[in-house]
Amino acid sequence: MGTLKVLDLFAGGGGFSTGFLNAECADYTFEIVKAVELDPNASETLRQHLGEEKVIEGDITSPEVKEEIFKNCKDVDVVIGGPPCQTFSLAGPARSGTKEMREKLKHDPRNTLYKHFLDIVESIQPAYVVFENVEGMLSKKAEMTDGISAKQSQVIELICDELEAMGYNVGLEDSLNRFQVLNAANYGTPQIRRRIIILANRYGHENPIPIQTQQPENYKTLRDSIYYLPVRLPFISKRSIDNLKKMEIVYNHYESLLGEFLDCIEGLASDAQEPIMHERLNQLRAELKKEFEKIRGSSEPNRDKLLTFIQKYNDLLSHLEINQLSEDITITTHQSRTHNLRDIIIFVMTKQGSNSARFMNEQHDDYHELLSDLYPYSREKHKDTYVKHSWDRPSNTILAHMEKDGLKFIHPEQPRTFTPYEAQLLQSFPGDFTFFGGRNAQYKQIGNAVPPILAQAIGQSILEKYVSISKKKLFKQM
Ligand SMILES: C[S@@+](CC[C@H](N)C(=O)[O-])C[C@H]1O[C@@H](n2cnc3c(N)ncnc32)[C@H](O)[C@@H]1O
C-alpha cells in the first residue's frame, strides 16, 4: 500500500483532483497535498471536498503563493494542472472576435501562465508531471525569435522541450509524439471533449497512453446520463421584451409559435415518468390553452397579448410547483435559468440534434424559414449559436462560457438549456458533488474542469506504470 503525493495547480473546482483520487492500482493511490486556485468560489469548492488545509487560494504568479507552494510541496511525486485556456481556445473571441479583441488576446497575461507551471515543476522536481490543455493550444505560437523554426516556436513544443531540458522523458509508448490528444468520450464521459495531455516522468520510461474503454458506437449518451432527471421548465423573462431583436416576427406569428410551445408542453406531459409530474404538466397545458384562446379573441396588440401569456405561464409555473424539489429530488442545482420568449421559441422549433447553421442553410434538410428569420445574431460570425442536443449522442464539449449563456446546450426536449446539474453529470462529476457559488460560478467551474473520469484514466495509467517499474526494480534487486 502506498500513495503518490499530488500538487494540483490551477485546480478550478477540482475535476483533475477528483479523478486522481479515484485512481487505484495494486493498493497504490494518489493523495492531494495542495490544490492552488485563484478564484474564491472554486477555492471554496476545493476546501469543501479536499479539506481546508489542502487549498492555497491565491495567484500562482505571486511570490507569496510560490513560497507557500515550495514550503509545503517539496516532496510531492506528481504535479498536475491545466493553466487557463481562454486565449488558446478554439471557441469564443479567439475564433470569432473582432480584430481588436484578437490583438488584445495575444497580449493577455494568461498566455504565459504555463511558464509559472514549468517554474514550479523545475523547483519541485516531481517524478511525474501531467499538463492538460485545450486542443487550440496546438496552434498557439510563442514570440518568434531569430533562429527558431515555426515548429519549434509552437508553445506545446516549447513546453515539451523545457521538460526534457529539466531531465524529464515526455516520449509516449507506441507513438512518436510527445503529447496526446484524448477524447473524454473514449473513457466513458457522455461528452465529446478533446484535450491535450503532456505526460512527463523522471524515471526515463515511456509514458502510458490510457486504455480507451469506449468506441464511438458505444459512447455514453445524454439518455444514459440525464434522461432520468425530472422535467424542469424555465421562467420566461418579460423585462427585455422590447429590446429583443426579431421580436416583431414573434408578434406577427404568435399563434403558430405559441401553438408549437403548447405542443412541446403536451409532449412533456405525456412522457413524464412520475404521475404527479404528468398531472401538473397536463394542468399547465390545459390552463395555458385557455389563456391562449382568451388572448386570441382579445383586441389587444400582439405584443401585449404575449406579455399577458408570459405572465400567466410564469404564475402557473410557480403555483403548480413544477420545478419544486421533492423528497426524492433534493438537488438544488437542477434548475433552469430564465430565458426570453424568442429563444424559447427557437429551442422548441429546432430539431433534436440540429443547430442554427443548419436551420439557416437553404440547402440543408433542417432548413426552416421562420427559424432562419428569427436568428438574431450575425450570420457571418456566429452561425452555430444555437445547438440542440440529442438523447442518443454524447454532449458537445461543455464550456465555461455556459456562465454567460447556454445556447449551445439546448435540452433535447425541454424548452431550455442544460441546468448546472446536467452539465455536472455530462462532465462525469459524481451526482453528489457540489459546487460552491451561484449558478454562473457553478457553470464556470464545471465547464473549466477536466472530466473526473478522464482524469481517473490518466491517473490510473500512471499508477499502473509506476507499479510495473517498481516491481521490475525489486526483481532486479533480488
Ligand atoms: C482550466 S481551469 C482548471 C480546471 C481544473 N484543472 C479542473 O479540472 O477542475 C483554470 C483555473 O486556473 C485558475 N487561475 C487562473 N489564473 C490563475 C492564477 N494566476 N493563479 C491561480 N489560479 C489561476 C482559474 O480560476 C481556473 O479555475
The ligand as a MOL file (V3000), in Angstrom:
LIG
                    3D

  0  0  0     0  0            999 V3000
M  V30 BEGIN CTAB
M  V30 COUNTS 27 29 0 0 0
M  V30 BEGIN ATOM
M  V30 1 C -8.9480 25.4580 -16.8860 0
M  V30 2 S -9.2760 25.8410 -15.2430 0 CHG=1
M  V30 3 C -8.6460 24.4120 -14.4460 0
M  V30 4 C -9.6810 23.3880 -14.1170 0
M  V30 5 C -9.1830 22.2570 -13.2620 0
M  V30 6 N -7.9940 21.6240 -13.7720 0
M  V30 7 C -10.2670 21.1850 -13.0550 0
M  V30 8 O -10.0830 20.0710 -13.5000 0
M  V30 9 O -11.3190 21.4880 -12.4570 0 CHG=-1
M  V30 10 C -8.0490 27.0060 -14.8660 0
M  V30 11 C -8.1380 27.5860 -13.4580 0
M  V30 12 O -6.9960 28.4180 -13.2180 0
M  V30 13 C -7.3920 29.4530 -12.3340 0
M  V30 14 N -6.3890 30.5370 -12.4310 0
M  V30 15 C -6.2710 31.4730 -13.3890 0
M  V30 16 N -5.2230 32.2700 -13.1770 0
M  V30 17 C -4.6590 31.8300 -12.0310 0
M  V30 18 C -3.5540 32.2700 -11.2710 0
M  V30 19 N -2.8120 33.2960 -11.6790 0
M  V30 20 N -3.2550 31.6190 -10.1300 0
M  V30 21 C -4.0220 30.5570 -9.7240 0
M  V30 22 N -5.0780 30.0930 -10.4170 0
M  V30 23 C -5.4050 30.7250 -11.5480 0
M  V30 24 C -8.7710 29.8380 -12.8430 0
M  V30 25 O -9.5070 30.4960 -11.8250 0
M  V30 26 C -9.3480 28.4870 -13.2340 0
M  V30 27 O -10.1300 27.9490 -12.2060 0
M  V30 END ATOM
M  V30 BEGIN BOND
M  V30 1 1 1 2
M  V30 2 1 2 3
M  V30 3 1 2 10
M  V30 4 1 3 4
M  V30 5 1 4 5
M  V30 6 1 5 6
M  V30 7 1 5 7
M  V30 8 2 7 8
M  V30 9 1 7 9
M  V30 10 1 10 11
M  V30 11 1 11 12
M  V30 12 1 11 26
M  V30 13 1 12 13
M  V30 14 1 13 14
M  V30 15 1 13 24
M  V30 16 1 14 15
M  V30 17 1 14 23
M  V30 18 2 15 16
M  V30 19 1 16 17
M  V30 20 1 17 18
M  V30 21 2 17 23
M  V30 22 1 18 19
M  V30 23 2 18 20
M  V30 24 1 20 21
M  V30 25 2 21 22
M  V30 26 1 22 23
M  V30 27 1 24 25
M  V30 28 1 24 26
M  V30 29 1 26 27
M  V30 END BOND
M  V30 END CTAB
M  END
